[in-house]
């Protein structure tokens, strides 16, 4: 193992307390910060003496910061205890739920196709497009009470044609 440039180790020793405070603030954990500082020293011992480092302070802080991040990621993954990381359930429906939903959609489509045109259009304009009874009445050239009857008729028809969920 080659010895690191003495100036790099001297710089590290001069920055030790400042570096430890900075890592404590970043990690929120004094023990983790001390570990990262010690790991930084060991990593600096591995630096080849032939490497030219223009800004020793920045280099030391970068090494320490990267080691602290690596340690935090290891802790999050639970690498230290050999347990796999906790699984996050997939909120999307599974194949069975998708198949049931597709079948239900086909049943609804068949029920809507069985409706008279004005009742189907009134229901779709109300439920899908969000139009008011007055807007639907103007569009279909009927009274608002007729629109209410169309929607009621369509709802009853669909409820009778579709099995309960």
N, C-alpha and C positions, 0 to 999 in steps of 0.2 A: 504494500500500500504506500503510495507516495504521500508525502506530507503536504498539506494545503499551504498556500502562501501565508506566512506569519501575519501579514497585515490583515488577512481575512479573519483569522481567529481573534486577533487583537480587536478588530472592529466588532465582532460578535460579542466579546467579553465586555466591551464598552457599552454595547446596546442591550445587554442582558436584561436589566431591570425594566427599561423602557419597552422592550419587546414583550416581556412577560405581562406587563400592564396592558399593552395593546391587545394581546391574544386573550387575556381575561375578559376584556371588554367585548371582543368579537365573539368569543365562544360562550360567555356567560358562566364559565365553569373554570375555577382556579386549577383544579387537578388536570383537566384537559389542556389548559394553557401551558402548565409546567411540562407536561409530556411533550407538547409540540415544541417547546423551547429546547428540551433535551434532544428530541429527534432532529431538530435543526442543527445542533452542534454535531451530532453524529453524521448528518448528511454533509455538513461543511468539511468534515474530516476526509470525506471521499472525493472532494473536489480536487482535480488534478492541478498540480502547481504550475503547469504550463498554460492554464486558462487565464486569459486576461479579463479581469472584471473591472469595468470602468466605475460603476457606482456600487461599492460594497454594501452600503446601507440598504439600497433598494433590492439588491440581490438577496441579502439576508432576510429582509421582510417578505420577499416573494417566496422564498423557500419555506419560511415559517408559516405563512398564510396558506400555502398549498398543503403543507402537512396537517394543519388544523382542519382544513376542508376535507382532506382524505379521512381523517379520524372521525369527523362528524358523519360522513357518509357511511363509514364502516359501522358506526353505532346505529345509524338509522336502519341499515340492512340487517342488523343483528348478527353480523359476521363473527363477533366475539363469542357468542354462546352456541353457535352451530345450528341455530333454528332458522328455518327459511323465513323470509320476510312475510308479514301478514298479507293475505290476499284481499283484494278489493273486489267485491262482487260486481258483476256486470249488470247494470240496470236495464239493459235492453231485453226485450222478451226473447225467450228461447224458441226453438223450432216448433214446439207443440203449441205455444201461445200464438205464434205467428200463423200457424196453420188454422187454428180455431178462429182467429180474427179474420183471416182471409175468407173462410167459409161463412162467417157471420156477415161479412161485407157482401158476399155474393147473394145471400138470402135477402138482405136489405135491398140490393139492386133489383132482384126479381120482384119484391113487394112494391117497390116504387114504380116499376114498369107496368104493374097491374092497375095502377091508379088512373083515373081519368086525367087528361092533360092539365086542366086548370087546377085540380087539387094537387097534383105532383108539382107543378110550377109554383103554386102558392107556398107549399111546404118548403121547397128548395130556396125560394127567394127569402123566406122568413128565417130558416135555420142556417143556411149556408151563407147567403149574402147579407143577412142581418137587416133586411129592409123592414120598415114598420108596416102595419096593416094598411095605413093610408097610402103609402108608396106602392104597395102591391095592388091595392084597389085601382089606383090610377093606371098602373101598367096593364092590368087585366081588363080594365074598363068594367068593373063591377063595384058593388058597394063594399064598405068595410065589414059589414056583418056577413056578407057572402064570403069574404076572405077568411073570416074567423071560422065559418062553417067548412070551407075547403080544408083549412089546416086541421081542424078537429077530425074531419073525415079521414084525412091522410094519416094522422097520428093513430087513430083507432085501427085503421086497416093494417098499418105496419106493426102495431102492438099485437094484433091477432095473428099475423103471419110469421112473426119471429118468436122462436122459443125463448123462454126466460134465460138470461145469462147465467 
